[in-house]
């Protein structure tokens, strides 16, 4: 996986955690 893909994945995870918490 490229660094850009990991960047978007981390952003998605951060958004999900922000919404759930």
mmCIF file of the N, C-alpha and C atoms, coordinates in Angstrom:
data_MODEL
# 
_entry.id   MODEL 
# 
loop_
_atom_site.group_PDB 
_atom_site.id 
_atom_site.type_symbol 
_atom_site.label_atom_id 
_atom_site.label_alt_id 
_atom_site.label_comp_id 
_atom_site.label_asym_id 
_atom_site.label_entity_id 
_atom_site.label_seq_id 
_atom_site.pdbx_PDB_ins_code 
_atom_site.Cartn_x 
_atom_site.Cartn_y 
_atom_site.Cartn_z 
_atom_site.occupancy 
_atom_site.B_iso_or_equiv 
_atom_site.pdbx_formal_charge 
_atom_site.auth_seq_id 
_atom_site.auth_comp_id 
_atom_site.auth_asym_id 
_atom_site.auth_atom_id 
_atom_site.pdbx_PDB_model_num 
ATOM 1  N N  . UNK A 1 1  ? 0.848   -1.202 0.000  1.00 0.00 ? 1  UNK A N  1 
ATOM 2  C CA . UNK A 1 1  ? 0.000   0.000  0.000  1.00 0.00 ? 1  UNK A CA 1 
ATOM 3  C C  . UNK A 1 1  ? 0.884   1.253  0.000  1.00 0.00 ? 1  UNK A C  1 
ATOM 4  N N  . UNK A 1 2  ? 0.377   2.277  -0.643 1.00 0.00 ? 2  UNK A N  1 
ATOM 5  C CA . UNK A 1 2  ? 1.154   3.514  -0.714 1.00 0.00 ? 2  UNK A CA 1 
ATOM 6  C C  . UNK A 1 2  ? 0.927   4.359  0.527  1.00 0.00 ? 2  UNK A C  1 
ATOM 7  N N  . UNK A 1 3  ? 1.793   5.332  0.712  1.00 0.00 ? 3  UNK A N  1 
ATOM 8  C CA . UNK A 1 3  ? 1.688   6.208  1.876  1.00 0.00 ? 3  UNK A CA 1 
ATOM 9  C C  . UNK A 1 3  ? 0.396   7.011  1.818  1.00 0.00 ? 3  UNK A C  1 
ATOM 10 N N  . UNK A 1 4  ? -0.028  7.375  0.595  1.00 0.00 ? 4  UNK A N  1 
ATOM 11 C CA . UNK A 1 4  ? -1.257  8.149  0.435  1.00 0.00 ? 4  UNK A CA 1 
ATOM 12 C C  . UNK A 1 4  ? -2.471  7.345  0.892  1.00 0.00 ? 4  UNK A C  1 
ATOM 13 N N  . UNK A 1 5  ? -2.473  6.034  0.582  1.00 0.00 ? 5  UNK A N  1 
ATOM 14 C CA . UNK A 1 5  ? -3.591  5.187  0.998  1.00 0.00 ? 5  UNK A CA 1 
ATOM 15 C C  . UNK A 1 5  ? -3.656  5.095  2.521  1.00 0.00 ? 5  UNK A C  1 
ATOM 16 N N  . UNK A 1 6  ? -2.496  4.955  3.159  1.00 0.00 ? 6  UNK A N  1 
ATOM 17 C CA . UNK A 1 6  ? -2.477  4.882  4.621  1.00 0.00 ? 6  UNK A CA 1 
ATOM 18 C C  . UNK A 1 6  ? -2.966  6.182  5.227  1.00 0.00 ? 6  UNK A C  1 
ATOM 19 N N  . UNK A 1 7  ? -2.632  7.309  4.540  1.00 0.00 ? 7  UNK A N  1 
ATOM 20 C CA . UNK A 1 7  ? -3.070  8.615  5.026  1.00 0.00 ? 7  UNK A CA 1 
ATOM 21 C C  . UNK A 1 7  ? -4.590  8.692  5.030  1.00 0.00 ? 7  UNK A C  1 
ATOM 22 N N  . UNK A 1 8  ? -5.235  8.265  3.943  1.00 0.00 ? 8  UNK A N  1 
ATOM 23 C CA . UNK A 1 8  ? -6.697  8.306  3.865  1.00 0.00 ? 8  UNK A CA 1 
ATOM 24 C C  . UNK A 1 8  ? -7.335  7.324  4.841  1.00 0.00 ? 8  UNK A C  1 
ATOM 25 N N  . UNK A 1 9  ? -6.693  6.169  5.043  1.00 0.00 ? 9  UNK A N  1 
ATOM 26 C CA . UNK A 1 9  ? -7.226  5.185  5.993  1.00 0.00 ? 9  UNK A CA 1 
ATOM 27 C C  . UNK A 1 9  ? -7.203  5.763  7.406  1.00 0.00 ? 9  UNK A C  1 
ATOM 28 N N  . UNK A 1 10 ? -6.101  6.419  7.767  1.00 0.00 ? 10 UNK A N  1 
ATOM 29 C CA . UNK A 1 10 ? -5.988  7.009  9.102  1.00 0.00 ? 10 UNK A CA 1 
ATOM 30 C C  . UNK A 1 10 ? -7.022  8.115  9.283  1.00 0.00 ? 10 UNK A C  1 
ATOM 31 N N  . UNK A 1 11 ? -7.276  8.868  8.213  1.00 0.00 ? 11 UNK A N  1 
ATOM 32 C CA . UNK A 1 11 ? -8.289  9.933  8.276  1.00 0.00 ? 11 UNK A CA 1 
ATOM 33 C C  . UNK A 1 11 ? -9.669  9.318  8.490  1.00 0.00 ? 11 UNK A C  1 
ATOM 34 N N  . UNK A 1 12 ? -9.950  8.234  7.773  1.00 0.00 ? 12 UNK A N  1 
ATOM 35 C CA . UNK A 1 12 ? -11.246 7.570  7.899  1.00 0.00 ? 12 UNK A CA 1 
ATOM 36 C C  . UNK A 1 12 ? -11.447 7.005  9.296  1.00 0.00 ? 12 UNK A C  1 
ATOM 37 N N  . UNK A 1 13 ? -10.414 6.381  9.836  1.00 0.00 ? 13 UNK A N  1 
ATOM 38 C CA . UNK A 1 13 ? -10.495 5.816  11.187 1.00 0.00 ? 13 UNK A CA 1 
ATOM 39 C C  . UNK A 1 13 ? -10.706 6.925  12.208 1.00 0.00 ? 13 UNK A C  1 
ATOM 40 N N  . UNK A 1 14 ? -9.993  8.038  12.036 1.00 0.00 ? 14 UNK A N  1 
ATOM 41 C CA . UNK A 1 14 ? -10.125 9.168  12.962 1.00 0.00 ? 14 UNK A CA 1 
ATOM 42 C C  . UNK A 1 14 ? -11.552 9.712  12.926 1.00 0.00 ? 14 UNK A C  1 
ATOM 43 N N  . UNK A 1 15 ? -12.137 9.806  11.733 1.00 0.00 ? 15 UNK A N  1 
ATOM 44 C CA . UNK A 1 15 ? -13.508 10.315 11.611 1.00 0.00 ? 15 UNK A CA 1 
ATOM 45 C C  . UNK A 1 15 ? -14.500 9.362  12.264 1.00 0.00 ? 15 UNK A C  1 
ATOM 46 N N  . UNK A 1 16 ? -14.310 8.059  12.062 1.00 0.00 ? 16 UNK A N  1 
ATOM 47 C CA . UNK A 1 16 ? -15.214 7.062  12.654 1.00 0.00 ? 16 UNK A CA 1 
ATOM 48 C C  . UNK A 1 16 ? -15.152 7.124  14.180 1.00 0.00 ? 16 UNK A C  1 
ATOM 49 N N  . UNK A 1 17 ? -13.933 7.195  14.722 1.00 0.00 ? 17 UNK A N  1 
ATOM 50 C CA . UNK A 1 17 ? -13.786 7.270  16.172 1.00 0.00 ? 17 UNK A CA 1 
ATOM 51 C C  . UNK A 1 17 ? -14.403 8.553  16.709 1.00 0.00 ? 17 UNK A C  1 
ATOM 52 N N  . UNK A 1 18 ? -14.225 9.658  15.978 1.00 0.00 ? 18 UNK A N  1 
ATOM 53 C CA . UNK A 1 18 ? -14.774 10.946 16.405 1.00 0.00 ? 18 UNK A CA 1 
ATOM 54 C C  . UNK A 1 18 ? -16.298 10.892 16.469 1.00 0.00 ? 18 UNK A C  1 
ATOM 55 N N  . UNK A 1 19 ? -16.904 10.218 15.473 1.00 0.00 ? 19 UNK A N  1 
ATOM 56 C CA . UNK A 1 19 ? -18.367 10.110 15.433 1.00 0.00 ? 19 UNK A CA 1 
ATOM 57 C C  . UNK A 1 19 ? -18.876 9.180  16.541 1.00 0.00 ? 19 UNK A C  1 
ATOM 58 N N  . UNK A 1 20 ? -18.203 8.048  16.724 1.00 0.00 ? 20 UNK A N  1 
ATOM 59 C CA . UNK A 1 20 ? -18.654 7.079  17.723 1.00 0.00 ? 20 UNK A CA 1 
ATOM 60 C C  . UNK A 1 20 ? -18.455 7.593  19.149 1.00 0.00 ? 20 UNK A C  1 
ATOM 61 N N  . UNK A 1 21 ? -17.375 8.344  19.355 1.00 0.00 ? 21 UNK A N  1 
ATOM 62 C CA . UNK A 1 21 ? -17.101 8.839  20.702 1.00 0.00 ? 21 UNK A CA 1 
ATOM 63 C C  . UNK A 1 21 ? -17.733 10.205 20.900 1.00 0.00 ? 21 UNK A C  1 
# 
